[in-house]
Amino acid sequence: MAGNTHDYYFSSRGGDFDTSRLTSGEGSIDFLINQNYNSGMYDYSFGDCMFKDDKITCHCEVPKAQHHVRQHSCNLSCHCEERSDVAIATPANLNDDAITTSDLRPPRNDRKELNDFKKNAAFTLAEGATHVGMCDNIRRCAFTLAEVLITLAIIGVVAAMTIPTLVANYQNKAWSTSAQVFERKLEEALKTMNTQQTLAGYSNTADFVAELGKHFKITKVCKNDDLMSCFEDKVTWGDEEVDMTKVKNAKNFGQDDWDTELIGVQFGNGTSGIIAYNPDCKEQPFSNQFTGTSCLALLYDTDGFKKPNTQQKDLRSINVLSLGGSNCAFEINGTCYTAPFTPTPLTLAECQEEVAKGELGIKYCYNDDDYWAGAVKACGGVSKMPTLAQLADIANYVYNTSDIGARTGNYDLTRDTDKVAKLGFILNLKNSTTFSLWAGEFDSPDQRGICTRAFYPTYTLYGNNASRSKNNDVQTVCLGD
């Protein structure tokens, strides 16, 4: 028959046939008619409408098993005849006027007809899985082997790309959370010791650990000649593998002036560690800000003996400036930094002595304990302290931006908690929402205003600390070799 052929499935559902879809000319429409038995069951007949010059005739094809088919109640001349060899083809061309899944109603009562209906209804990829076709053979409507294999290949590629990242992010989060919980409990124990005035006055690390065990559960203590019974023999610090069998005293932690031995410990929560005690530790029993972390250096592993034993992952530290000769804990924009630490302050007399020596670059001393001077001494001089520009580099890294300048304040940011924890900055002090870093720069020639950068959850500020006294959130990083 001349003219275009438009294939549709049509459900009359009450006899309404939208003749506006037919245009002048010649063509045919395949359709599905819902017939209604007197018993109330639905029946299905199939047919086509042929039209020419707006004159429409309808021909119905009904399976032989169906009887008592009533005349179709639409404005079409429909002739029905019994046939047993009805071939139903999936529509090749469906458009917005096509039937949708809601228009197809399965038989209500007869289980066999219902199963036949389900068998003959299928989604096809060629139609975007948005329409339902009716098939007399289920193999015509099923997914092909090629389609299944392509789908599985896509799923496999996506899984290979995303699952490792998801697992790594989960593991990093677990390590960071374990480290924060551990350091908070350690800080509480040190504060209790400070209040009870049992924090200072030890000449060796072993005596300090014995007292610490009264306030923080320690399940095993390893002497200096048996450290590897409490800790891994090899760890990764920065980019270097460190042989821990050669790490024996505080100097191996970068604390050259402490002259104390290392002691291995295993804590009740499964964390393993190596501790060095600071014999110059000073108590402040009447201070509610003193944390006591300046009294020790600690290298610890949140997973105990489990791998990977890598710094910035499961391996964390407090006041460990270097490890086994390597003091590069992390690197940003090509600059190497030590692990963050809380400096031990210099007294006024000690600071004045360093000013007289002229070796560290200190020109002015605060009239009380000078924490900035202590940071300078720990780093090895003002020249080993980071500049404001380098502190801005660290800020750009932890806030995932590049807009922070040396002397700028930046707002509407989001601090990356995981990155902060990986770099080793302590957030579980009294003011757990922020931390600051000392710089080796000044806002005045006489060094009275020491520059700092503060790291808040949603913004970062450049500023100065004129007092140079203990500020609970000020930490230090040194420039590494």
C-alpha positions in Angstrom: 0.0 0.0 0.0 1.3 3.4 -1.0 2.1 6.0 1.6 3.9 6.0 5.0 3.2 3.2 7.5 3.1 4.2 11.2 3.2 1.3 13.7 1.5 1.8 17.0 -0.1 -0.2 19.8 -3.4 1.3 20.8 -5.6 0.5 23.7 -9.2 1.5 23.2 -10.2 1.3 26.9 -13.8 2.5 26.5 -13.8 2.9 22.7 -12.1 6.3 22.3 -9.9 6.3 19.2 -8.0 9.5 18.6 -8.6 10.0 14.9 -6.6 13.3 15.1 -3.4 11.2 14.8 -4.4 10.2 11.3 -3.7 12.5 8.5 -4.9 12.7 4.9 -3.2 10.4 2.5 -2.6 6.7 2.7 -1.2 4.6 5.5 -2.0 2.1 8.2 -1.9 1.9 11.9 -1.4 -1.4 13.8 -3.3 -1.3 17.1 -4.3 -3.3 20.1 -8.0 -3.4 21.0 -9.2 -4.2 24.6 -12.4 -6.2 24.1 -14.7 -6.9 27.1 -16.3 -10.2 27.8 -19.7 -10.3 29.4 -17.9 -12.1 32.2 -15.8 -9.1 32.9 -12.5 -10.5 31.7 -10.3 -8.5 29.4 -9.5 -10.0 26.0 -6.9 -8.8 23.5 -7.3 -8.6 19.7 -4.9 -7.1 17.3 -5.4 -5.4 14.0 -4.7 -2.6 11.7 -6.5 0.4 10.4 -6.1 1.4 6.8 -7.0 4.9 5.8 -7.2 6.7 2.5 -8.6 10.2 1.9 -9.8 10.3 5.5 -11.8 7.1 5.1 -10.8 4.6 7.7 -11.5 0.9 7.8 -10.4 -1.4 10.5 -9.5 -5.1 10.4 -9.2 -7.1 13.7 -7.2 -10.3 14.0 -8.3 -12.5 17.0 -6.6 -15.7 18.2 -8.8 -18.7 17.7 -9.1 -19.5 21.4 -10.9 -16.2 22.0 -14.7 -16.2 21.5 -17.6 -13.9 21.9 -15.6 -10.9 20.8 -17.9 -7.9 20.8 -18.0 -5.3 18.1 -15.4 -2.6 18.8 -17.2 0.6 19.9 -15.3 3.3 18.1 -16.0 5.3 15.0 -14.4 2.7 12.8 -15.8 0.0 10.7 -14.2 -3.1 12.3 -14.6 -6.6 11.0 -13.4 -9.4 13.3 -12.7 -12.9 12.2 -11.2 -15.9 14.0 -7.6 -16.8 13.3 -5.1 -19.1 15.0 -1.9 -17.8 13.4 -1.6 -14.2 14.5 1.9 -12.9 14.2 2.6 -9.9 16.4 5.7 -7.7 15.6 7.3 -5.3 18.0 6.7 -1.7 16.8 9.6 -0.3 14.9 8.6 3.3 15.2 7.2 4.7 18.4 6.7 8.4 19.1 5.1 10.6 21.7 1.6 9.4 20.6 2.6 5.7 21.3 1.1 3.6 23.9 2.8 3.6 27.3 3.1 0.8 30.0 0.0 2.2 31.8 -2.2 1.6 28.8 -1.5 -2.1 28.8 -3.8 -4.0 31.2 -3.1 -7.7 31.8 -6.0 -10.2 32.1 -7.5 -10.1 35.5 -8.4 -13.7 36.4 -7.0 -16.3 34.1 -3.5 -17.2 35.3 -2.5 -18.7 31.9 -3.5 -15.5 30.1 -1.6 -13.5 32.7 1.6 -15.6 32.2 1.3 -15.3 28.4 0.9 -11.6 28.8 4.0 -11.3 30.9 6.0 -13.5 28.6 5.1 -11.4 25.6 5.8 -8.0 27.2 9.5 -6.9 27.2 11.6 -3.8 27.3 14.0 -3.4 24.4 17.3 -1.4 24.4 16.6 -0.2 20.9 13.6 1.8 22.3 15.5 3.2 25.2 13.7 0.9 27.6 10.8 3.4 27.8 8.1 1.5 25.9 6.6 -2.0 26.2 6.4 -4.2 23.1 4.3 -7.3 22.7 6.1 -10.3 21.3 4.9 -13.7 20.4 8.4 -15.1 21.0 10.3 -14.0 24.1 13.6 -14.4 22.3 12.7 -11.5 20.1 12.4 -9.2 23.1 15.2 -10.3 25.4 18.6 -8.6 25.8 21.2 -9.9 23.3 24.4 -11.4 24.5 26.3 -8.4 23.1 24.2 -6.0 25.0 24.7 -8.0 28.3 28.4 -8.2 27.8 28.7 -4.5 27.0 26.7 -3.6 30.1 28.9 -5.9 32.3 32.0 -4.3 30.8 30.8 -0.8 31.6 29.9 -1.8 35.2 33.4 -3.4 35.5 35.2 -0.3 34.3 33.2 2.0 36.6 33.8 -0.3 39.6 37.6 -0.5 38.8 37.8 3.3 38.7 35.7 4.1 41.8 36.0 1.2 44.3 39.8 1.7 45.1 39.2 5.4 45.7 36.2 4.8 48.0 38.2 2.2 50.0 41.2 4.5 50.3 39.0 7.4 51.4 37.3 5.2 54.0 40.6 3.9 55.3 42.1 7.4 55.6 39.1 8.6 57.4 39.3 5.7 59.8 43.0 6.4 60.5 42.4 10.1 61.1 39.5 9.4 63.5 41.6 6.8 65.4 44.4 9.3 65.7 42.1 12.1 67.0 40.5 9.9 69.6 43.9 8.6 70.8 45.5 12.1 71.1 42.4 13.4 72.9 42.7 10.6 75.5 46.5 11.2 75.8 45.9 14.9 76.4 43.4 14.2 79.1 45.9 11.9 80.9 48.7 14.5 80.6 46.4 17.2 82.0 45.6 15.0 84.9 49.3 14.5 85.6 49.8 18.3 85.3 47.1 18.9 87.8 48.5 16.3 90.2 52.0 17.7 89.6 53.3 14.3 88.4 54.2 15.5 84.9 57.6 17.0 85.4 60.8 16.0 87.2 61.8 12.8 85.5 65.4 12.2 84.3 64.5 9.3 81.9 61.6 8.2 79.7 61.0 4.9 81.6 60.0 6.6 84.8 57.7 9.0 82.9 56.0 6.0 81.1 55.5 4.3 84.5 53.6 7.3 85.7 51.7 7.8 82.4 50.4 4.2 82.7 48.5 5.2 85.8 46.3 7.6 83.8 46.3 6.0 80.3 46.0 2.3 79.9 49.2 0.7 78.7 49.2 -3.1 78.2 52.9 -3.6 77.4 56.2 -1.6 77.9 59.3 -2.4 75.9 62.7 -1.4 77.2 65.2 0.5 75.0 67.0 -2.6 74.0 63.8 -4.4 72.9 61.8 -1.7 71.1 60.8 -3.9 68.2 58.7 -6.0 70.6 56.3 -3.0 70.7 56.8 -1.5 67.2 57.5 -2.3 63.6 61.1 -2.6 62.5 60.6 -0.6 59.3 58.3 2.4 58.6 57.9 4.9 55.8 58.6 8.5 56.9 58.0 11.0 54.1 59.4 9.2 51.0 62.0 7.3 52.9 62.0 3.9 54.5 63.4 4.1 58.0 65.1 1.2 59.9 63.6 1.5 63.3 66.2 -0.8 64.9 68.6 2.1 64.6 66.2 4.6 66.4 67.2 4.6 70.1 67.1 8.0 71.6 65.4 11.4 71.5 68.0 12.7 69.0 66.6 10.2 66.5 63.3 12.1 66.9 65.0 15.4 66.1 65.1 16.5 69.8 68.8 17.0 70.2 68.7 18.7 73.6 66.6 16.1 75.5 69.2 13.4 75.8 66.7 10.7 76.9 66.2 7.1 75.7 63.2 5.8 73.8 60.7 3.4 75.3 58.2 1.2 73.4 54.6 1.0 74.5 51.4 -0.7 73.5 48.2 1.0 74.6 44.9 -0.5 75.6 43.2 0.5 72.3 45.7 -1.4 70.1 47.9 1.6 69.3 51.6 1.0 69.5 54.2 3.7 70.0 57.7 4.8 70.9 58.1 7.7 73.5 60.8 10.1 74.4 60.5 12.3 77.4 61.6 15.9 77.7 63.5 16.3 80.9 63.0 20.1 80.7 59.2 19.7 80.9 57.6 22.3 83.1 54.3 21.9 84.9 51.5 24.6 85.0 49.1 23.0 87.6 46.9 26.1 87.8 46.5 26.6 84.0 43.5 25.3 82.2 45.2 25.7 78.8 48.3 23.7 79.4 48.1 20.4 77.6 51.4 18.8 78.5 52.2 17.6 75.0 55.5 19.6 75.0 56.7 17.1 77.6 57.1 14.2 75.2 57.8 13.2 71.7 55.7 10.2 70.5 55.7 8.2 67.3 52.6 6.0 67.1 50.8 3.6 64.8 47.0 3.6 65.0 46.9 0.0 63.6 49.6 -1.5 65.7 51.7 -4.0 63.7 49.3 -3.9 60.7 50.5 -2.4 57.4 51.1 0.1 55.8 53.2 1.7 58.6 53.4 4.9 56.6 53.5 8.5 57.8 50.4 10.5 57.1 48.4 7.2 57.0 48.4 4.9 60.0 51.7 6.4 61.3 51.3 9.6 63.3 53.5 11.7 65.6 53.6 14.3 68.3 56.8 16.5 68.5 58.8 14.2 66.2 60.9 16.6 64.2 62.8 14.0 62.2 63.0 10.2 62.2 66.3 8.3 61.7 67.9 11.3 60.1 65.0 12.2 57.8 63.1 15.3 58.9 60.9 15.7 55.8 57.4 14.7 57.0 55.5 16.2 54.1 56.2 18.3 51.0 54.0 21.0 49.5 55.0 22.9 46.3 58.5 21.5 46.5 59.2 22.6 50.1 59.9 20.0 52.7 58.4 20.4 56.2 58.9 18.6 59.5 55.9 17.1 61.3 53.9 19.7 63.3 54.7 20.0 67.0 54.0 22.1 70.1 57.2 23.9 71.0 58.7 23.8 74.5 59.0 27.5 75.6 62.2 29.2 76.6 62.3 31.0 79.9 63.2 34.7 79.9 66.7 33.8 81.0 67.1 31.1 78.4 65.9 33.3 75.6 68.2 36.1 76.7 71.1 33.7 76.6 70.2 32.8 73.0 70.0 36.4 72.1 73.5 36.9 73.5 74.8 34.0 71.4 73.3 35.4 68.2 73.1 32.0 66.6 69.4 31.5 66.2 68.4 35.0 64.9 66.4 35.8 68.0 66.6 39.5 68.9 63.8 40.0 71.4 62.5 38.0 74.4 59.0 38.0 75.9 58.8 38.7 79.6 57.5 35.2 80.4 57.8 31.8 78.8 58.5 32.4 75.1 57.0 29.8 72.9 58.0 31.3 69.6 61.7 31.4 70.8 61.3 27.7 71.8 60.0 27.0 68.3 63.0 28.8 66.7 65.4 26.8 68.8 63.7 23.5 68.0 63.9 24.4 64.3 67.5 25.5 64.4 67.1 29.2 63.8 64.7 31.8 62.4 65.9 30.8 58.9 64.4 27.3 59.4 61.0 28.7 60.2 58.4 28.9 57.3 57.7 32.3 55.7 54.2 33.7 55.4 54.2 32.7 51.7 55.0 29.1 52.7 52.2 29.1 55.3 49.9 30.3 52.5 51.0 27.3 50.4 50.0 25.0 53.3 46.7 26.9 53.6 46.0 26.5 49.9 46.6 22.8 50.2 44.3 22.2 53.2 41.5 24.4 51.9 41.8 23.0 48.3 42.2 26.4 46.7 44.9 28.6 45.1 43.5 32.0 46.2 45.3 32.4 49.5 48.2 34.9 49.6 50.9 35.5 52.1 49.1 38.4 53.8 45.5 37.8 53.0 42.4 36.7 54.8 40.2 34.4 52.9 36.6 33.4 53.6 33.9 31.0 52.4 36.3 28.1 52.4 36.1 24.5 53.6 39.0 23.1 55.5 39.8 19.5 54.5 39.8 17.7 57.8 41.4 14.6 56.3 44.3 16.6 54.9 44.8 18.4 58.2 45.0 15.1 60.0 47.3 13.5 57.5 49.8 16.4 57.8 49.7 15.8 61.6 48.1 19.0 62.9 46.4 18.5 66.2 42.7 19.5 66.3 41.7 17.9 69.6 43.1 20.5 71.9 40.8 22.7 74.1 39.9 24.8 71.1 39.3 22.1 68.6 38.0 24.2 65.8 41.2 26.0 64.8 45.0 25.9 64.9 47.7 28.4 64.0 51.3 28.2 62.8 54.2 30.4 63.7 56.2 32.1 60.9 59.8 33.3 60.8 58.6 36.8 59.8 57.7 39.8 61.9 55.5 42.9 61.7 58.2 45.0 63.4 62.0 45.2 63.2 62.4 44.4 66.9 60.5 41.1 66.5 57.7 42.1 68.9 55.0 41.1 66.5 55.5 37.5 65.3 53.5 36.6 62.2 51.1 33.7 62.2 48.4 32.1 60.1 45.2 30.8 61.6 43.3 27.9 60.1 39.6 28.0 60.9 37.0 25.6 59.5 35.6 28.0 56.9 38.3 30.8 56.7 42.0 31.5 57.2 43.6 34.7 58.5 47.1 36.2 58.5 47.9 37.9 61.8 50.6 38.4 64.5 51.0 37.3 68.1 52.6 40.1 70.0 52.6 38.2 73.4 54.5 35.2 72.1 53.2 33.4 75.1 51.4 30.0 75.2 48.4 30.1 72.8 46.6 26.8 72.9 46.2 26.5 69.2 49.6 27.6 68.0 51.7 24.9 66.6 55.0 24.8 64.7 56.5 23.2 61.5 60.1 23.7 60.5 61.6 23.7 57.1 63.1 20.3 56.4 66.3 19.4 54.6 
